[in-house]
Structure formats: C-alpha cells, structure tokens
Amino acid sequence: MKRLRLTRTSLRLSLALALTAMIAQALPASATPADARSIRPAVSTSDGRLAGQVHDRAEEFLGIPYAAPPLGKLRFGAPQPPRRWSRERDATRLAPACLQFSPFGLRDPQAVSEDCLYLDVYRPRGARPGARLPVLFWIHGGGYSQGTGTQFGGRTMADLTQTVVVSINYRLGQLGYLALPELARENTLGTGSWGLMDQIAALKWTRDNIAAFGGNPSSITISGQSAGSGSACAMLASPRAAGLFARAILQSGPCTLLRAPGTDRAEAQGQAFAAAAGCPSQAGRAVCLRATSGADLISAARTHPTPGPAVGDGLLPVQPSATIASGAWNKVPVLIGSNQAEGRFFAALTKPYLTAQEYTDGITATYGAAAPQVLARYPLTDYPTPYEAMAAVLTDSTFACHTFVTAQAFATQVPTYVYEFDDPDSPTLYGAQVPGVDMANAHSAELAYLHDFTMGDRPLTAIQKGLASRMKRYWAAFARSGNPNVLGQTLWPPSSTRQTVLTLNPRTSSTSTTFASDHQCTFWAGSTAGGA
C-alpha cells in the first residue's frame, strides 16, 4: 500500500483549529447573587490589591491585567508589564475579549477590544495564601483567530477539586501572529508571535502571584484545547517557557498536528497580509499597520488566515513535534486525548448533507492517487450516511491518529496518560447545530464537562454531570501530582507502546488498548504507526 501520511490538508488546519471558541457561551458578569457579591474576598498581587467576589461556592477575581494594553506603539510588540495601581481594584467583571479575526466570532453580547490582556482566577471559597493548591492554567482554542478565556469559568472545578484555575486572553489573528522582519527586529527574540509571548507573560504572572490566591507556583499545569493545546505544545518546545510549569494537558490538539510555518513562509504570508491591509511598502509598513483600524485588519484577514506561531526564531526555534521527538523539550508529565468523533464538527460545517458522489469527489480531491485506498478503507456501505463516512475519515486521519503518534512520543520519555471522550449523547455545540445531523462527540464536545458554560442546545443531564465531576477530579488529580488516578474512579494506567487509553463515558468509563486499530492508525501511517 502506498504510504499515507496523516492528512493535514483535508481540514485546512489553519481553519481546523479555529473553531473552538465559536461554540461557547460568554459568562455573564452579573451572574453572582447580590448577597454573595457583598462578600469581597481580597488579594494583594505584585501590581496592587484586588477585590473579588463569591460566586456559587467559589471565589473569583476577574479582569486582572497581566500586561499593559497593547495599543499604539505596543501594537505588534512584546507584552509589557502592567501599570501598578494604588487603590484596591475591583475584580468582579470580565474584561473584553481580544479582537476576533474569525468570521464566526463570539456569541453576543460580548465586548471586544485591543485592550484585552487580562486573566481570571477562580479559587475554592476560603482559600488563603500558603494553601499551596494545584493550579490549572487554561489556554482557550479558536485557531489563534478567535475566542476568549472569559468563556471558560473555573468555579465548579475550583470548588469540587480544591484547585486554583487561571483562564487567560491573548492576542489573536495578525495582532497576535504576524511575521515581518521590521517588527521582529523590535524584540530580542526576533519573533512576530506575540500571542505566544502573551501566553508566556500570563504564565510568568501566574508563577509570581498565584501564591497570594492560595495556589502553588511550583505546581502549575498548562492546559488547552484545539489551538490552545497547540499553544501548550509550543510552550513544551519553547526555551522561554522552561521552568514555568510542572505538567501539561493537551485536549484535541496533538503536537504532531501542529505544523507552524518557518520564518520565510511566515514572512511571505505577513507581507501579503500587510498589502491587503493597505500597507504594501516595506518603508513605513510598521507605522502604517499600527495606524490601520482593527476593523480593516480583520477585513484583510478574511483572505489571509491567521498562521499561528512561526518557528525559526528565539521564541520557538524548532517545530514542537521535532523538539519533542529529539528529547530536548521542557519535559513534564502529560495528559493527552481526543474525542471519539472529532471530524463530525468539520464535516458538518463544510457540507453536512453530503451525497455519495460528493463524498467520492471530496476524497479524490484530498488524496489524489491514494484516494482508492481511502475509499476502500472507508466504504459508504459501512456508514449510515456519506456525512458519517467523511467524519470518520477526518476524525481518524487527523485528531485520533495524531493523538496516538504524539502520545507515543511522550510515553517513551515521561509519564503519559491518554483518554478518549465518548458520550454518544453529548450536547450539540453552540453555533454548529445542523438539523438531522449527529454532532455528538465532535470537536470541543468535552469542554462543557470541564468548564462552567452550557454548550448551547441544552445543559448536561444528571448522568452527564456525573461524568463531568469524574473528569474534573481526574484533571485536578493530575494537576496535583502528575497522576490522574482518583480513589473510587476507574483506574487510569499510564500509556506505553501499546497505548492504554481511558474511555470517558457517562455510564462505563473503561480502559482499552484498541484505540489505534479503532481509528485505523496503521493504515494512515503506512508502514509505521509513527508516520506523522
């Protein structure tokens, strides 16, 4: 059989990782009952004192600046320290989301602004300095072009598991990722990946201040989903993030799936974007881009997708997957996984009511000479509809098998725990409902089980809430010790070359060693399972 590499072009992955934030509902700032809001927990940080609020059974501190507003000369620049404040700062309202470069955007109403480098901290009620609680540092997804940390509340996780949760914003689109030599020369790392620099700045702020909230600065776990997971992969590979975290959780964004552009390609993309934004000449281009309105930058991005972080500079010298394979990465225990039918999301957004001929044509256009092998491996007779067949191809060839390959690379070096989320009745993702199309277990489906928001069409049922509680406990146990096992829950063994995977199901979570065969990873890898 002709060797088949795990496909990236089939999803146009610059878009494939761009859709997470579209599905979440923004958390209302006024959701706290009046009697709880009258209780004002306070914390002193390195920048000043904060007054938060009690919400449900947790305490939250919202809209905390971790960097100066990236405006004016700081647009397209490295994040700078925030200005200190002398009076107690109100921390009871969510900050704006960063400007959204995706056509999907956020659910209204949701404020957006370039002044957006803020984070939110959630802690158990009554937590105090010295408690040394584990810290979960959350990086939202959205293909580096959309989303906001304010959509992902951590109250329930904090209360249930006695952890501190930090959720961040970072610059998106070309405001966060734009490779141009004249801009790169303005910082010592020679990079245009300001969104990744923002994430690392927020992580440093967390290390320096989380003890005041009761967190343990030596027990920070970076976690992210989709492009947020890709960002975590970049942190695993970046020398600038060394020593800032103790563990990593990667959800539906395996490191071998991330293919960051090299400097030359990224700069060519940046020049094309600048021209589309009305700044074609290198002379004065930086000044021109800084004077261009945010709306015009977003308009130019419609034909020039956000590339995400580039490789080959001082921030991210080498492709994360290559760095991990070499062993020269920021080694920490890893928890990694994917959803059982990730591809349903992308198949539904592309063309849910696919005909048999359109399925054949789509496979042929994607795989060329290898298309007959793919069609033979995924015949329409094995699926109820062409949509389901296409979803299976997308699931297996991208997220599932890249998760398998990435987990194999980790498992030979560090303790590695692998999961597959499988709730055949999970809620439909907000903004992606398609009449008559099954969206259970699709990309992002697990998020409602780990964060404080509703997926859109309905809240979780009682049995699903049980799964959500078990997942939170697994995640928090891993954040506490690097081992996710919890007394009274299904044993989760570390992975090995056979790759034991924990299936997260509302009724019967169980372990299996058939993940690779279930998703036909040997087929997609060709002669070796590690063909990514």
N, C-alpha and C positions, 0 to 999 in steps of 0.2 A: 504494500500500500504506500502510496506517496505520502511522505512525511507531512503532517498537518500541524502547523503552529497554532497555538491558542489564539483565536481571532481577536483583533482589536478594531480593525476597520469596520466590522459588521455593525458596531454600535456607534462609530464615530465618537470615540470615548471622551473627546473633549466635551461632548454633549452627554455621554452616557453617565458621567459622574455629576452632571449639572442639575439634577432634578430633585434632589432630596428635599430642599427647603420648601419647595412648592407645596408639599403635602401637609405641612404642619400648620396648626393654628397659632397665631401670636397669643401670648398670655396677657390677659387684661391686667393693667397696673392697679385697677381698683377692686381686685378680687378679694382682698382681705376684709373680713368683717370689722365693723367700726370698733368693737370692744377690743379686738386683738391689735388693731392698728394703734390703739392708745398706749400699748406696751412698746417701749422704744429701746430695744437692745442696742448697745453702743460698742464700738470697737475703735481702737486707735491704731492707725496704719502709719507707715513712714511718710505719708503725704498729708496726713491730718486725721481728724476724728470723724467717724461715720455713725449716723443714727439709722438703724434698720427698722424692721417690723416683724412681728409674729404673724405667720400665715399658716393656717391649719395647725399642725403640730411641729412646725419647723420655724426657724428664723431666717430671714432673707435680707441681703444687702444688695441693692440693685443700682445699676448705672454707675459703677465705680470706675473712674478714669485710670487706666494703666499706662497711658501715653498722652502726649499733647495732641490737640486736634491737628490732623494732617492737612492743614489749609495753607493757602498762599504758597510761600517758598517751601513749606513742608509737604506739599503735594508732590508725589513721586519722590519721596525721600524717606530715609530711615526713621523709624519711630523714635521720638524724643521723650524724655521724662515728663510726666505731667507737672503742672504748676501746683505747688503746695497750697493748702487752704488753712486759714487760721481759725475760722468758726466751725462749729460742728456742721457737717454736710449731710443734708437729707439724702438717704439712700433707700427710698421707698417706691421709686418709679423707674420703670425700664427706660434705658437710653434708646435713641433711634437705631434702626438697622443701618448698615452701610449702604451706599447707593447700589441698586440692584441692576446688574448687567444682563440678566436673563429675561427673555420675553415672558416668562411665567410669573415672576415677581412674587410678592407676598400677599397673603390674604388681607384685604382691607378690613378695618383701618390699621395701618402700621406706618409710623413715622419713619422716614429715611433721611439720611444726612451724610455729608462727608465727615462731619464731626461725629465719629462713631466708635472710637477706640475705647470701649468700655467693657467691663465684665460684671457678672453677677455671682454672688457667693450665697450658697444655701448650707445651713448647718443645723444639727439637731437642737431642739429647744433646750436652752440652759447650758450649751457648750461654752467653755471658757478657755482662756489661754492656758497652755500646759496640758490640755486633754490629749494631745498628740493623736488625733483621729486620722485615719487614712483619707487621702484627698483624691477625688476623681476630677480630672481636668478635661473638659469636654470641648471638642472642636467640631463645629457643625459642618455638614456637607453642602452640596449645591454646585459642584463643578467649578469651584473658585469664582463663580459669577453671581451667585445669589445666596440667600439665606441669612440667618442671624442667630446668635446664641440666645437671644431673648425668647425664642420659641421653645426652648428646652428647659423647663423648670426642673429643679432638683429637690423639691421639698419632700416628696414621698421617699426618695432614695435616702436623703439625709436622715429622716425620722426613723424609717424602718431598719436601716443598717448602721446607724451611728457613723456616718461618713460626712465629710465636707465636700460639696460639689461646686465646681467653678465652671461657668459657661461663658464663652468669650465671643466677641465680634472681632473680625479682622477685615482689612480692605479687600474688596472684590473687583473682578473684572480687570481692565487695564489700569485702574487706580491701584490695584494690588500687585499686578504682574505685567510689566512692560519692559522689554529688553531693548534699550537704546544706549549706545556707548557713552553719549554725553551725560546721560542720567546715571549710568553705572559708575562713572568716574567720580561722582559726588560722594560716594561712600567707600569705606576702606575695604569692603568685601567685593566691590566691583559687580554688584548684583542689581537687578530690577525686580526681584521677588520680595516686594515689601510686605505682601500678605503673609508670607512665611516669616519674615522678620517681625511682624506684628505678633504672630503666634508665639514666637520665642520670647519677645518682650513681655507678653502676658504671662508666660510661664516663669520668667525671672521675677516678675512682680509677685506671682503666687508663692514662689520659693521664699521671697523676702518678707512676705506679710501674712502668710496663711497661719502661722503660729498664733497670731493675735485673735484669729477666729476659732482657735481650738484644733487646727489641723497640724499635721506633722510634715514639715518641709522635707524630711528625708523619705517620705512615703507618698510621693505624688505619682499617680498613674495617668499618663496621657491616654485619651480615648477619643475615637472619632468614627464617623460613618461615611461611606462613599468618599467624596473628596476630602472629608475630614480625616478619614482613615489614610488616604493618600498623603495628607499633610503629616500625619503621625509617622508614616513611612519615611518622609523626608527628614523628620526630626531624628529618627533612628539612624539616619545616614549622615546628618549634618554635624560637623565638629563643633559648631556653635551651640548645639543643644546638649553637648556632653555633660553629664553630671546633674542635669536639671530634673530628671525623673527616674523612677525606680522600676516602673513596669509599663506595659503598653497593651491597649485593647484595640483591635482592628476589626471593624464591622463593615462587611460588604465593600471592601476597598483593599484587596490584597496587593502587596508591594510589586509583584511581577506584572500587575495590570497597569501600574503607573509607568508611563514612558514619557518622562519630561524631555522637552526639546533641548538640544545642545545650543550653545551660545550663538553660533552662526545662524541656525534656523530661527531661533527666538528673536534675534535682531532683525532678520528679514521680515518676520511677522510684525515686529514692532514698527518698522519703517512703513509697512503697508497700512497699518492701523493709523499711524500719525498722518499719513497722506489723506486717508479717508476722513480724518477729523479736521482737515483743513490746515495741516502743518507739514507740508511736503518737504520743505527745505531744511537741511541739517543746520544751517546757520539760523540761530534763533529758534530752533524747534522746541527746546525745553521751555523757553519763555512763552512760546505760542501755546503749547499744551497746558501750561499752568494757567493761562488766561482763558482757555476754552471752557465753556459751561459744562457742567456734569451731564446735562441732557444731551449735548452734542457728542460727548464722549460715548455715552450709551448708544446713541444713534449709530455712530461709526462702528461700534462693536457688533451690531447686528449682522454685518457681513464679515466680521473678523472675530471669531470666537476666542474667548479667553484661553490662553495656552496653559495657565497654571505656572508653577515654578519651573525655572530652567536649570540645567546642570552645566557645570564647567566653570563656576565662579567660586569665590571664597565661602559662600554660604552653603552651597550644595555642589561640591566638586565632582562627584561621580553619581551615576544613576543609582537610586536606592537599592534596586534589586541586585545590581552588581556589587555594591558595597556590602550588602548582607551576605551574598554568596562568598565573598572574599574573607569574611570573618572580621573585617576592620570596621565594625559599626558600634553604636552605643548599646552594648549587649545588656538586655534586661529580659525577664520572663515575659512571655507573650500569650495573650488570649486572642484567638482569631476565628472568624466564622463568616457564614453567608446564609441567605435564605433559600428555601427549597425551590422556589420558582422565581428567582430574581428577574428573569427575562420577560415575564408577563408584563411588567411595567413598561418596558421599552417597546415590546411588540404592540401593546395597546395604544401607546402614544403615536406609534408610526402608522399602523394600519390594522385596527382590531378585527375588521370584518374581511379578512384575507380570503381570497379564493384559492383553489388548488393550483391554478395556473400562476397566480401571483406568488404563491409560496415557492414554486419551482423556479420562477424567474428571479425571485429575490435571492435564493440560494445560489443560483448560477451567477448572478451579478457579483455576489460576495466572494465566492470560492473559485470561480473560473474552472480550470481543468479538473480541480478536485471536487467540484460540485456533485458529480455522480456518486462519489463515495459518501458524501454527506447525506444525499437524498436516500441512498440505500440504508444508511445507518439510522436515519430519522424518516421512515416512510409515513406517508399520510395515513395509512391503514392502522398505524399504532396510536393515533391520536383522534380525539373526538372532532377536532376542527383544525384547519390549517393554522389558525392563530396559536393553538396549543403546541403544534409542531414547531413553529417558528420560535415560540417562547422557550421550548426545550433546547433548541439549538443555541439560542442566546444565553440561556442560563448555564449550560454545560461548558460552552466554548470560552466563556469569559469568567464570570464570577466564581462558579463552582470549581473549575479545574485550576484557575489561577490561585484560589484559596488553597487547594491541595498542594500545588507546587510551592507556594510561599511558606505554608506550614511545614513542609518537608525541609526547606532550607533552615527555618528556625529550629526545628526539633533536633537537628544534629548539633546544635550549639547551646541552646538554652531551654529551660522548662517551657513547654508549649502546650496549650490546651485549645482544642478545636471544637466548634459547635456547628450545628445546622438548625436554624429556626424553622419549625414546621407546624404551623397552625392552619389547617385547611379551611378554617372559618375566620381568619384574621380580617379585621375591618378593611374596607376599601380605602385607599389612600386619598386624602383630600385633594381635590382638583383633578383626579385621574379616573373618576368613575366613568365607566362605559357601559351602557345598558346591555345586559345579556352576556357580559364578558367577565370571567372569573379572574379576580385580581388578588386572591389570597396568596400569601407567602411571597408576594412580589417585592421588588427592591424597596427598602425602607419600612417594610411591614413591622419589623421588630421594634421600631422606635417608640410606638405607643406603649409598649410593655416596660420601657426603661425610663421614660420621662413623663412629666406632668403636662400632657396635652391629649386631645382627642383626635383620632385620625381623620374624622370628617363625617362619615356617613352614620356612625353610631359609636357609643362608648363600648368599652370592654364588658363582656358578660362576667358573671361571678367566677366561672371556671377559668376564664382568661385572666382575670385579676389574680387568681391563684398562680398561674404561670408567671405573670408579671412579678409577683412577690418572689418567686423562686429565682427568676432571672436576676432581680436586683440583689438578692443575697449572694448568688454566685459571683456577680460582678464585684460586689463590695468585699467579699472574702478574698478575691484575687487582688484587689487593691490593697488589702491589709497585709497580705503575706506572700503574694505570688502564687498561691494555691487556691483555686476557686471552691474547693470542697466545703460543704456545709453539713453539719450533723443533721440527720433526718432527711436529706435530699439524695437523689440518685448520685452514686459515686461517679466522679468525673476524672478518669485517669489521664495522665499526660500522654501526648502523642508520641509516636515513634515512626519508623519507616513504614509500618503497616497503617499508621494513622488511625488511631481510635478517635471517633467523633461522637460527641454527645448530641443527641437529637432533642431539641427543646420543644415538647409537645404539651398541650394543655392537660392531657389525660395521663400519658405514659411516657415521660422522658426516659430515654434509654441510650446505651452506648452501642456503637456498631463499627465494624471495620470495612464496610462495603461502600463507603462514600465515593471512592474513586470509580468503582465499577458502576454504581448507580448513575453517575454522571458521565460515564464513558470517557474518563480522562486518559486512558491509554490510547484510545483512538485519536483524541485531539493532540496528544503529544507525539504521535507517530511511533517511532521505535523506542523512545524512552518516556517515562512518566514526567520527567522534568523538562519537557521540551519548550517551556515558555522562555 
